[in-house]
Amino acid sequence: MELNLSKPICFFDLETTGTDITKDRIVEISILKVFPNGNKESKTWLVNPEMKIPDQVIAVHGISNEKVANEPTFKELAKQVYSMIKDCDLGGYNSDRFDIPLLAEEMLRAEVDFDMKNTVAVDVQTIFHKMEQRTLSAAYKFYCGKSLEDAHSAAADTNATYEVLKSQLDRYDELENNIKSLSAFTKRRNTADFAGFIAFNKDGEEVFTFGKHKGKKVDDILDTEPGYFGWVMNADFPLYTKKVLTGIKLRKLSTKL
Protein backbone atom coordinates (compact mmCIF):
# COMPACT_ATOMS: atom_id res chain seq x y z
CA MET A 1 0.00 0.00 0.00
CA GLU A 2 1.36 3.40 -0.95
CA LEU A 3 1.29 6.14 1.66
CA ASN A 4 -1.58 8.63 1.63
CA LEU A 5 0.31 11.90 1.94
CA SER A 6 -0.87 15.49 2.17
CA LYS A 7 2.74 16.73 2.13
CA PRO A 8 6.16 15.11 1.71
CA ILE A 9 7.54 12.82 4.40
CA CYS A 10 11.25 12.29 5.00
CA PHE A 11 12.33 8.90 6.28
CA PHE A 12 15.78 9.22 7.78
CA ASP A 13 18.37 7.27 9.74
CA LEU A 14 21.48 8.30 11.63
CA GLU A 15 24.70 6.49 12.37
CA THR A 16 26.43 8.14 15.30
CA THR A 17 29.38 8.09 17.70
CA GLY A 18 27.14 6.67 20.45
CA THR A 19 23.72 6.90 22.08
CA ASP A 20 24.03 9.98 24.31
CA ILE A 21 21.78 12.60 22.71
CA THR A 22 23.53 15.55 24.35
CA LYS A 23 27.12 14.45 23.72
CA ASP A 24 27.31 12.15 20.72
CA ARG A 25 27.48 13.23 17.08
CA ILE A 26 26.28 12.10 13.67
CA VAL A 27 28.72 10.26 11.39
CA GLU A 28 26.24 9.41 8.64
CA ILE A 29 22.75 10.61 7.74
CA SER A 30 20.51 9.23 5.03
CA ILE A 31 17.19 10.75 3.95
CA LEU A 32 14.52 9.29 1.69
CA LYS A 33 11.99 11.97 0.74
CA VAL A 34 8.64 10.68 -0.49
CA PHE A 35 6.26 13.11 -2.20
CA PRO A 36 2.44 12.92 -2.29
CA ASN A 37 2.56 11.97 -5.99
CA GLY A 38 4.80 8.99 -5.19
CA ASN A 39 8.04 10.52 -6.44
CA LYS A 40 11.12 9.99 -4.29
CA GLU A 41 14.52 11.51 -3.81
CA SER A 42 17.29 10.35 -1.52
CA LYS A 43 20.58 11.62 -0.20
CA THR A 44 23.24 10.19 2.11
CA TRP A 45 26.04 12.16 3.75
CA LEU A 46 29.07 10.99 5.68
CA VAL A 47 29.85 13.44 8.47
CA ASN A 48 33.02 14.31 10.35
CA PRO A 49 31.82 14.23 13.99
CA GLU A 50 34.82 16.21 15.26
CA MET A 51 35.33 13.58 17.94
CA LYS A 52 36.74 10.06 18.08
CA ILE A 53 34.36 7.25 17.16
CA PRO A 54 34.74 4.50 19.79
CA ASP A 55 35.95 1.11 18.55
CA GLN A 56 32.83 -0.67 19.86
CA VAL A 57 30.64 1.71 17.84
CA ILE A 58 32.73 1.23 14.69
CA ALA A 59 32.16 -2.51 15.11
CA VAL A 60 28.40 -1.88 14.80
CA HIS A 61 28.14 0.47 11.82
CA GLY A 62 31.55 0.05 10.20
CA ILE A 63 32.26 3.77 9.85
CA SER A 64 35.83 4.38 10.96
CA ASN A 65 37.53 7.59 12.03
CA GLU A 66 39.65 7.46 8.88
CA LYS A 67 36.54 7.18 6.68
CA VAL A 68 35.07 10.45 7.94
CA ALA A 69 38.29 12.40 8.57
CA ASN A 70 37.97 14.43 5.36
CA GLU A 71 34.18 14.65 5.28
CA PRO A 72 32.29 17.88 6.07
CA THR A 73 31.16 18.59 9.61
CA PHE A 74 27.45 18.63 10.40
CA LYS A 75 27.58 22.40 10.75
CA GLU A 76 28.79 22.55 7.15
CA LEU A 77 25.98 20.23 6.01
CA ALA A 78 23.18 21.51 8.24
CA LYS A 79 21.59 23.90 5.74
CA GLN A 80 21.53 21.19 3.03
CA VAL A 81 19.92 18.71 5.41
CA TYR A 82 17.41 21.25 6.69
CA SER A 83 16.51 22.30 3.14
CA MET A 84 15.61 18.69 2.34
CA ILE A 85 13.43 18.10 5.41
CA LYS A 86 11.90 21.56 5.81
CA ASP A 87 8.08 21.56 5.66
CA CYS A 88 8.04 17.74 5.64
CA ASP A 89 6.76 15.19 8.12
CA LEU A 90 9.35 12.76 9.46
CA GLY A 91 9.55 8.98 9.61
CA GLY A 92 12.10 6.64 11.13
CA TYR A 93 12.83 3.57 13.19
CA ASN A 94 13.21 4.41 16.90
CA SER A 95 13.20 8.00 15.64
CA ASP A 96 11.06 9.51 18.41
CA ARG A 97 13.46 8.44 21.14
CA PHE A 98 16.78 8.81 19.34
CA ASP A 99 17.11 10.04 15.75
CA ILE A 100 14.86 13.11 15.98
CA PRO A 101 16.22 14.29 19.36
CA LEU A 102 19.83 13.87 18.20
CA LEU A 103 19.12 15.57 14.86
CA ALA A 104 17.54 18.47 16.74
CA GLU A 105 20.65 18.81 18.92
CA GLU A 106 22.93 18.84 15.89
CA MET A 107 20.74 21.41 14.10
CA LEU A 108 20.66 23.72 17.10
CA ARG A 109 24.43 23.41 17.57
CA ALA A 110 24.75 24.43 13.91
CA GLU A 111 22.51 27.45 14.63
CA VAL A 112 19.65 26.14 12.49
CA ASP A 113 16.32 26.84 14.22
CA PHE A 114 14.95 23.30 13.97
CA ASP A 115 11.40 22.98 15.26
CA MET A 116 8.63 20.35 15.19
CA LYS A 117 5.65 22.66 15.75
CA ASN A 118 4.13 22.07 12.30
CA THR A 119 5.57 18.61 11.76
CA VAL A 120 4.38 15.17 12.80
CA ALA A 121 6.56 12.08 13.07
CA VAL A 122 5.87 8.40 12.53
CA ASP A 123 8.05 5.94 14.44
CA VAL A 124 7.83 2.66 12.53
CA GLN A 125 9.47 0.82 15.43
CA THR A 126 6.54 1.68 17.68
CA ILE A 127 4.04 0.23 15.20
CA PHE A 128 6.16 -2.89 14.97
CA HIS A 129 6.61 -3.23 18.72
CA LYS A 130 2.92 -2.69 19.40
CA MET A 131 2.03 -5.30 16.82
CA GLU A 132 4.87 -7.85 16.79
CA GLN A 133 7.76 -6.99 19.19
CA ARG A 134 10.82 -7.30 16.90
CA THR A 135 13.98 -5.53 15.59
CA LEU A 136 14.31 -3.73 12.24
CA SER A 137 15.98 -6.71 10.54
CA ALA A 138 13.23 -9.00 11.82
CA ALA A 139 10.59 -6.44 10.83
CA TYR A 140 11.96 -6.32 7.30
CA LYS A 141 11.93 -10.11 7.09
CA PHE A 142 8.47 -10.38 8.68
CA TYR A 143 6.70 -7.68 6.71
CA CYS A 144 8.61 -7.61 3.43
CA GLY A 145 9.86 -11.20 3.19
CA LYS A 146 13.42 -10.03 2.57
CA SER A 147 16.73 -10.17 4.41
CA LEU A 148 18.14 -6.78 5.35
CA GLU A 149 21.55 -6.57 3.70
CA ASP A 150 23.98 -3.95 5.04
CA ALA A 151 22.07 -3.49 8.30
CA HIS A 152 23.38 -0.50 10.27
CA SER A 153 24.20 1.41 7.12
CA ALA A 154 22.03 4.52 7.12
CA ALA A 155 20.84 4.12 3.52
CA ALA A 156 19.83 0.46 3.92
CA ASP A 157 18.04 1.11 7.22
CA THR A 158 16.22 4.15 5.79
CA ASN A 159 14.86 2.29 2.77
CA ALA A 160 13.94 -0.72 4.89
CA THR A 161 12.00 1.53 7.27
CA TYR A 162 10.02 3.03 4.38
CA GLU A 163 9.22 -0.41 2.94
CA VAL A 164 8.22 -1.79 6.35
CA LEU A 165 5.74 1.05 6.94
CA LYS A 166 4.06 0.43 3.59
CA SER A 167 3.80 -3.29 4.37
CA GLN A 168 2.40 -2.53 7.83
CA LEU A 169 -0.40 -0.55 6.18
CA ASP A 170 -1.14 -3.53 3.96
CA ARG A 171 -1.20 -5.93 6.91
CA TYR A 172 -3.14 -4.00 9.55
CA ASP A 173 -6.56 -2.77 8.49
CA GLU A 174 -6.89 -0.81 11.74
CA LEU A 175 -3.98 1.46 10.76
CA GLU A 176 -5.25 4.53 8.95
CA ASN A 177 -3.23 5.55 5.89
CA ASN A 178 -2.76 9.06 7.18
CA ILE A 179 0.48 10.48 8.55
CA LYS A 180 -1.14 12.39 11.43
CA SER A 181 -3.04 9.27 12.49
CA LEU A 182 0.11 7.13 12.26
CA SER A 183 2.01 9.73 14.25
CA ALA A 184 -0.62 9.63 16.99
CA PHE A 185 -0.47 5.82 17.00
CA THR A 186 3.31 5.81 17.38
CA LYS A 187 3.50 8.57 19.97
CA ARG A 188 4.67 7.06 23.28
CA ARG A 189 4.05 10.04 25.51
CA ASN A 190 2.81 13.60 25.24
CA THR A 191 5.92 15.69 25.76
CA ALA A 192 6.85 19.25 24.88
CA ASP A 193 10.50 18.37 24.27
CA PHE A 194 12.04 15.30 22.66
CA ALA A 195 13.86 14.06 25.74
CA GLY A 196 10.73 14.14 27.90
CA PHE A 197 11.91 16.55 30.59
CA ILE A 198 8.83 18.72 29.96
CA ALA A 199 5.47 17.02 29.37
CA PHE A 200 1.84 18.06 29.05
CA ASN A 201 -0.64 17.26 31.82
CA LYS A 202 -4.28 16.30 31.22
CA ASP A 203 -5.15 19.99 30.85
CA GLY A 204 -2.50 20.55 28.17
CA GLU A 205 -0.22 22.51 30.50
CA GLU A 206 3.56 22.00 30.53
CA VAL A 207 4.91 20.26 33.64
CA PHE A 208 8.39 19.18 34.68
CA THR A 209 8.93 15.41 34.72
CA PHE A 210 12.10 15.31 36.82
CA GLY A 211 13.73 16.46 40.02
CA LYS A 212 12.25 18.36 42.94
CA HIS A 213 9.57 19.96 40.75
CA LYS A 214 8.40 16.76 39.10
CA GLY A 215 4.71 17.05 38.20
CA LYS A 216 4.61 20.79 38.85
CA LYS A 217 3.54 23.29 36.21
CA VAL A 218 6.44 25.03 34.47
CA ASP A 219 4.58 28.36 34.56
CA ASP A 220 4.24 28.15 38.34
CA ILE A 221 7.91 27.32 38.92
CA LEU A 222 9.05 30.17 36.68
CA ASP A 223 7.01 32.48 38.93
CA THR A 224 7.90 31.06 42.34
CA GLU A 225 11.52 30.06 41.67
CA PRO A 226 12.84 32.11 38.73
CA GLY A 227 16.39 30.89 39.38
CA TYR A 228 15.37 27.39 38.33
CA PHE A 229 15.29 28.57 34.71
CA GLY A 230 18.93 29.62 34.91
CA TRP A 231 19.89 26.34 36.56
CA VAL A 232 18.35 24.33 33.71
CA MET A 233 19.92 26.56 31.06
CA ASN A 234 23.39 26.07 32.58
CA ALA A 235 23.01 22.34 33.32
CA ASP A 236 23.62 19.39 30.99
CA PHE A 237 20.15 19.29 29.41
CA PRO A 238 19.51 18.86 25.67
CA LEU A 239 19.51 22.08 23.66
CA TYR A 240 15.97 21.41 22.45
CA THR A 241 14.75 21.12 26.05
CA LYS A 242 16.33 24.50 26.76
CA LYS A 243 14.72 25.91 23.62
CA VAL A 244 11.28 24.72 24.75
CA LEU A 245 11.76 26.11 28.26
CA THR A 246 12.91 29.44 26.83
CA GLY A 247 9.81 29.51 24.62
CA ILE A 248 7.57 29.00 27.67
CA LYS A 249 9.33 31.82 29.53
CA LEU A 250 9.02 34.19 26.55
CA ARG A 251 5.35 33.29 26.24
CA LYS A 252 4.83 34.22 29.90
CA LEU A 253 6.63 37.52 29.44
CA SER A 254 4.56 38.41 26.37
CA THR A 255 1.29 37.82 28.23
CA LYS A 256 2.39 40.28 30.93
CA LEU A 257 3.08 43.08 28.47
ABEGO torsion letter per residue (X at the ends): XBBBBABBBBBBBBBBAEABAAABBBABBBBBBBBAAGBBBBBBBBBBAGBBBBAAAAAAAGBBAAAAAABBBAAAAAAAAAAAABGBBBBBBGAAAAAAAAAAAAAAAAGBBBBAAABBBBBAAAAAAAAAGBBAAAAAAAAAGBBBBGBGBAAAAAAAAAAAAAAAAAABAABBBBAAAAAAAABABBBABAAGABBBBAAGBBBBABEAABGBBAAAAAAABAAAAAAAAABBBBAAAAAAAAAAAAAAAAAAX
